[in-house]
Amino acid sequence: MTTEFATPIGDRYFADYVPGATYDCGSVEVTEAEILEFARRYDPQSFHVDPAVAAAGPFGGLIASGWHTASLMMQLYAAHYLSTVASLGSPGVDELRWPSPVRPGAVLRLRATVTEARISRSKPDRGVLRTHVEFVDDGDAVVFTASLVNLLLVRPASA
């Protein structure tokens, strides 16, 4: 079940992320031009940069780089989920997967589920947030998953 945050992103702190809650974090369309531009710059494999070669390749057509997909995920994650006042960055990402290819014209929806939220043992002014994210295309295929870890400030007593 998808819920809405009770607190706007500009006033969201650690306690606003409740384990078990799932959030819709928006959607983005993936264009062929963006696939080609990203891949030519960062991941120049033939099935990302050359539609003719890609058509005869292992995926039967042009597909987005997984790193492009990860970048699109991060764009939506930062814009709709991650606090703009309490985020302290991330110590890492676990279990990053690309189970299905992303094709030109796909519309990807981001779902984020809070899987763990705990106060830091060494720094009690912040919490450790673990979130499972899924990008789902317009055919309901899961095209990206990851377990993200973020550090967030605890709401100050005056806030």
Secondary structure as UniProt FT lines:
FT   STRAND          2..3
FT   HELIX           9..11
FT   HELIX           14..16
FT   TURN            19..20
FT   STRAND          22..29
FT   HELIX           32..42
FT   HELIX           46..49
FT   HELIX           51..55
FT   TURN            58..59
FT   HELIX           66..80
FT   TURN            84..86
FT   STRAND          92..97
FT   TURN            104..105
FT   STRAND          107..119
FT   TURN            124..125
FT   STRAND          126..136
FT   TURN            138..139
FT   STRAND          142..153
FT   TURN            157..158
//
